[in-house]
């Protein structure tokens, strides 16, 4: 089975872990991008003048970024721990 360019011979657990790693990557990238957008909007709003629309957009970006980033970070550490455990047990 090939996932993310890596070859796994009949190991569905590692293949599933690679799928999770891919989704984690998407979550971290999108969450970080949303926080960057929120920061940019806030700075622009402070320079131009804050109003309800800019405040709402900043708040929405922070909330959506948190929703994307928090679980991605938890799963990232889980995948790293599973990889570390596999290496310690000599299964790599």
PyMOL commands that place a pseudoatom at each C-alpha (Angstrom):
pseudoatom trace, name=CA, resn=UNK, resi=1, chain=A, elem=C, hetatm=0, pos=[0.000, 0.000, 0.000]
pseudoatom trace, name=CA, resn=UNK, resi=2, chain=A, elem=C, hetatm=0, pos=[1.338, 3.447, -0.906]
pseudoatom trace, name=CA, resn=UNK, resi=3, chain=A, elem=C, hetatm=0, pos=[0.295, 6.510, 1.063]
pseudoatom trace, name=CA, resn=UNK, resi=4, chain=A, elem=C, hetatm=0, pos=[1.953, 9.930, 0.719]
pseudoatom trace, name=CA, resn=UNK, resi=5, chain=A, elem=C, hetatm=0, pos=[4.714, 8.464, -1.395]
pseudoatom trace, name=CA, resn=UNK, resi=6, chain=A, elem=C, hetatm=0, pos=[5.677, 5.928, 1.290]
pseudoatom trace, name=CA, resn=UNK, resi=7, chain=A, elem=C, hetatm=0, pos=[5.398, 2.182, 0.722]
pseudoatom trace, name=CA, resn=UNK, resi=8, chain=A, elem=C, hetatm=0, pos=[3.875, -0.016, 3.450]
pseudoatom trace, name=CA, resn=UNK, resi=9, chain=A, elem=C, hetatm=0, pos=[3.710, -3.736, 2.849]
pseudoatom trace, name=CA, resn=UNK, resi=10, chain=A, elem=C, hetatm=0, pos=[0.413, -4.981, 4.232]
pseudoatom trace, name=CA, resn=UNK, resi=11, chain=A, elem=C, hetatm=0, pos=[0.507, -2.715, 7.274]
pseudoatom trace, name=CA, resn=UNK, resi=12, chain=A, elem=C, hetatm=0, pos=[-2.883, -0.998, 7.548]
pseudoatom trace, name=CA, resn=UNK, resi=13, chain=A, elem=C, hetatm=0, pos=[-1.970, 0.677, 10.859]
pseudoatom trace, name=CA, resn=UNK, resi=14, chain=A, elem=C, hetatm=0, pos=[0.947, 2.578, 9.358]
pseudoatom trace, name=CA, resn=UNK, resi=15, chain=A, elem=C, hetatm=0, pos=[-1.088, 3.407, 6.260]
pseudoatom trace, name=CA, resn=UNK, resi=16, chain=A, elem=C, hetatm=0, pos=[-3.845, 4.824, 8.470]
pseudoatom trace, name=CA, resn=UNK, resi=17, chain=A, elem=C, hetatm=0, pos=[-1.240, 6.762, 10.453]
pseudoatom trace, name=CA, resn=UNK, resi=18, chain=A, elem=C, hetatm=0, pos=[-0.003, 8.347, 7.228]
pseudoatom trace, name=CA, resn=UNK, resi=19, chain=A, elem=C, hetatm=0, pos=[-3.558, 9.401, 6.365]
pseudoatom trace, name=CA, resn=UNK, resi=20, chain=A, elem=C, hetatm=0, pos=[-3.887, 10.992, 9.802]
pseudoatom trace, name=CA, resn=UNK, resi=21, chain=A, elem=C, hetatm=0, pos=[-0.499, 12.684, 9.297]
pseudoatom trace, name=CA, resn=UNK, resi=22, chain=A, elem=C, hetatm=0, pos=[-1.771, 14.146, 6.004]
pseudoatom trace, name=CA, resn=UNK, resi=23, chain=A, elem=C, hetatm=0, pos=[-4.938, 15.530, 7.617]
pseudoatom trace, name=CA, resn=UNK, resi=24, chain=A, elem=C, hetatm=0, pos=[-2.895, 16.885, 10.524]
pseudoatom trace, name=CA, resn=UNK, resi=25, chain=A, elem=C, hetatm=0, pos=[-0.729, 18.756, 8.038]
pseudoatom trace, name=CA, resn=UNK, resi=26, chain=A, elem=C, hetatm=0, pos=[-3.817, 20.311, 6.453]
pseudoatom trace, name=CA, resn=UNK, resi=27, chain=A, elem=C, hetatm=0, pos=[-5.202, 21.284, 9.873]
pseudoatom trace, name=CA, resn=UNK, resi=28, chain=A, elem=C, hetatm=0, pos=[-1.979, 22.900, 11.020]
pseudoatom trace, name=CA, resn=UNK, resi=29, chain=A, elem=C, hetatm=0, pos=[-1.579, 24.825, 7.774]
pseudoatom trace, name=CA, resn=UNK, resi=30, chain=A, elem=C, hetatm=0, pos=[-5.165, 26.054, 7.671]
pseudoatom trace, name=CA, resn=UNK, resi=31, chain=A, elem=C, hetatm=0, pos=[-5.252, 26.965, 11.373]
pseudoatom trace, name=CA, resn=UNK, resi=32, chain=A, elem=C, hetatm=0, pos=[-2.001, 28.875, 11.125]
pseudoatom trace, name=CA, resn=UNK, resi=33, chain=A, elem=C, hetatm=0, pos=[-3.193, 30.649, 7.979]
pseudoatom trace, name=CA, resn=UNK, resi=34, chain=A, elem=C, hetatm=0, pos=[-6.420, 31.690, 9.702]
pseudoatom trace, name=CA, resn=UNK, resi=35, chain=A, elem=C, hetatm=0, pos=[-4.488, 33.124, 12.638]
pseudoatom trace, name=CA, resn=UNK, resi=36, chain=A, elem=C, hetatm=0, pos=[-2.293, 35.006, 10.176]
pseudoatom trace, name=CA, resn=UNK, resi=37, chain=A, elem=C, hetatm=0, pos=[-5.352, 36.398, 8.426]
pseudoatom trace, name=CA, resn=UNK, resi=38, chain=A, elem=C, hetatm=0, pos=[-6.833, 37.425, 11.794]
pseudoatom trace, name=CA, resn=UNK, resi=39, chain=A, elem=C, hetatm=0, pos=[-3.615, 39.211, 12.721]
pseudoatom trace, name=CA, resn=UNK, resi=40, chain=A, elem=C, hetatm=0, pos=[-3.468, 40.997, 9.372]
pseudoatom trace, name=CA, resn=UNK, resi=41, chain=A, elem=C, hetatm=0, pos=[-7.113, 42.068, 9.618]
pseudoatom trace, name=CA, resn=UNK, resi=42, chain=A, elem=C, hetatm=0, pos=[-6.589, 43.326, 13.159]
pseudoatom trace, name=CA, resn=UNK, resi=43, chain=A, elem=C, hetatm=0, pos=[-3.556, 45.403, 12.198]
pseudoatom trace, name=CA, resn=UNK, resi=44, chain=A, elem=C, hetatm=0, pos=[-5.374, 46.809, 9.166]
pseudoatom trace, name=CA, resn=UNK, resi=45, chain=A, elem=C, hetatm=0, pos=[-8.393, 47.546, 11.323]
pseudoatom trace, name=CA, resn=UNK, resi=46, chain=A, elem=C, hetatm=0, pos=[-6.288, 49.378, 13.886]
pseudoatom trace, name=CA, resn=UNK, resi=47, chain=A, elem=C, hetatm=0, pos=[-4.691, 51.473, 11.162]
pseudoatom trace, name=CA, resn=UNK, resi=48, chain=A, elem=C, hetatm=0, pos=[-7.899, 52.239, 9.257]
pseudoatom trace, name=CA, resn=UNK, resi=49, chain=A, elem=C, hetatm=0, pos=[-10.396, 52.126, 12.085]
pseudoatom trace, name=CA, resn=UNK, resi=50, chain=A, elem=C, hetatm=0, pos=[-12.150, 49.230, 13.710]
pseudoatom trace, name=CA, resn=UNK, resi=51, chain=A, elem=C, hetatm=0, pos=[-15.770, 48.568, 12.899]
pseudoatom trace, name=CA, resn=UNK, resi=52, chain=A, elem=C, hetatm=0, pos=[-18.167, 45.699, 13.444]
pseudoatom trace, name=CA, resn=UNK, resi=53, chain=A, elem=C, hetatm=0, pos=[-17.313, 43.931, 10.191]
pseudoatom trace, name=CA, resn=UNK, resi=54, chain=A, elem=C, hetatm=0, pos=[-13.572, 43.818, 10.798]
pseudoatom trace, name=CA, resn=UNK, resi=55, chain=A, elem=C, hetatm=0, pos=[-14.086, 42.803, 14.413]
pseudoatom trace, name=CA, resn=UNK, resi=56, chain=A, elem=C, hetatm=0, pos=[-16.432, 40.012, 13.331]
pseudoatom trace, name=CA, resn=UNK, resi=57, chain=A, elem=C, hetatm=0, pos=[-13.990, 38.775, 10.692]
pseudoatom trace, name=CA, resn=UNK, resi=58, chain=A, elem=C, hetatm=0, pos=[-11.110, 38.753, 13.185]
pseudoatom trace, name=CA, resn=UNK, resi=59, chain=A, elem=C, hetatm=0, pos=[-13.224, 36.860, 15.691]
pseudoatom trace, name=CA, resn=UNK, resi=60, chain=A, elem=C, hetatm=0, pos=[-14.391, 34.356, 13.056]
pseudoatom trace, name=CA, resn=UNK, resi=61, chain=A, elem=C, hetatm=0, pos=[-10.812, 33.722, 11.905]
pseudoatom trace, name=CA, resn=UNK, resi=62, chain=A, elem=C, hetatm=0, pos=[-9.660, 33.149, 15.476]
pseudoatom trace, name=CA, resn=UNK, resi=63, chain=A, elem=C, hetatm=0, pos=[-12.512, 30.744, 16.210]
pseudoatom trace, name=CA, resn=UNK, resi=64, chain=A, elem=C, hetatm=0, pos=[-12.099, 28.793, 12.964]
pseudoatom trace, name=CA, resn=UNK, resi=65, chain=A, elem=C, hetatm=0, pos=[-8.322, 28.729, 13.387]
pseudoatom trace, name=CA, resn=UNK, resi=66, chain=A, elem=C, hetatm=0, pos=[-8.710, 27.320, 16.881]
pseudoatom trace, name=CA, resn=UNK, resi=67, chain=A, elem=C, hetatm=0, pos=[-11.163, 24.684, 15.664]
pseudoatom trace, name=CA, resn=UNK, resi=68, chain=A, elem=C, hetatm=0, pos=[-8.702, 23.594, 12.981]
pseudoatom trace, name=CA, resn=UNK, resi=69, chain=A, elem=C, hetatm=0, pos=[-5.466, 23.904, 14.937]
pseudoatom trace, name=CA, resn=UNK, resi=70, chain=A, elem=C, hetatm=0, pos=[-6.280, 22.411, 18.355]
pseudoatom trace, name=CA, resn=UNK, resi=71, chain=A, elem=C, hetatm=0, pos=[-7.205, 18.867, 17.253]
pseudoatom trace, name=CA, resn=UNK, resi=72, chain=A, elem=C, hetatm=0, pos=[-4.468, 18.880, 14.611]
pseudoatom trace, name=CA, resn=UNK, resi=73, chain=A, elem=C, hetatm=0, pos=[-1.851, 19.562, 17.286]
pseudoatom trace, name=CA, resn=UNK, resi=74, chain=A, elem=C, hetatm=0, pos=[-3.204, 16.774, 19.513]
pseudoatom trace, name=CA, resn=UNK, resi=75, chain=A, elem=C, hetatm=0, pos=[-3.186, 14.248, 16.668]
pseudoatom trace, name=CA, resn=UNK, resi=76, chain=A, elem=C, hetatm=0, pos=[0.279, 15.452, 15.595]
pseudoatom trace, name=CA, resn=UNK, resi=77, chain=A, elem=C, hetatm=0, pos=[1.704, 14.581, 18.998]
pseudoatom trace, name=CA, resn=UNK, resi=78, chain=A, elem=C, hetatm=0, pos=[-0.149, 11.250, 18.919]
pseudoatom trace, name=CA, resn=UNK, resi=79, chain=A, elem=C, hetatm=0, pos=[1.343, 10.294, 15.557]
pseudoatom trace, name=CA, resn=UNK, resi=80, chain=A, elem=C, hetatm=0, pos=[4.811, 11.339, 16.717]
pseudoatom trace, name=CA, resn=UNK, resi=81, chain=A, elem=C, hetatm=0, pos=[4.438, 9.241, 19.879]
pseudoatom trace, name=CA, resn=UNK, resi=82, chain=A, elem=C, hetatm=0, pos=[3.306, 6.213, 17.862]
pseudoatom trace, name=CA, resn=UNK, resi=83, chain=A, elem=C, hetatm=0, pos=[6.299, 6.581, 15.532]
pseudoatom trace, name=CA, resn=UNK, resi=84, chain=A, elem=C, hetatm=0, pos=[8.631, 6.887, 18.520]
pseudoatom trace, name=CA, resn=UNK, resi=85, chain=A, elem=C, hetatm=0, pos=[7.105, 3.783, 20.106]
pseudoatom trace, name=CA, resn=UNK, resi=86, chain=A, elem=C, hetatm=0, pos=[7.500, 1.824, 16.858]
pseudoatom trace, name=CA, resn=UNK, resi=87, chain=A, elem=C, hetatm=0, pos=[11.163, 2.784, 16.626]
pseudoatom trace, name=CA, resn=UNK, resi=88, chain=A, elem=C, hetatm=0, pos=[11.760, 1.821, 20.279]
pseudoatom trace, name=CA, resn=UNK, resi=89, chain=A, elem=C, hetatm=0, pos=[10.150, -1.579, 19.693]
pseudoatom trace, name=CA, resn=UNK, resi=90, chain=A, elem=C, hetatm=0, pos=[12.174, -2.110, 16.516]
pseudoatom trace, name=CA, resn=UNK, resi=91, chain=A, elem=C, hetatm=0, pos=[9.186, -2.088, 14.163]
pseudoatom trace, name=CA, resn=UNK, resi=92, chain=A, elem=C, hetatm=0, pos=[10.385, 0.641, 11.813]
for i in range(1, 92): cmd.bond("trace and resi %d" % i, "trace and resi %d" % (i + 1))
show_as sticks, trace
zoom trace
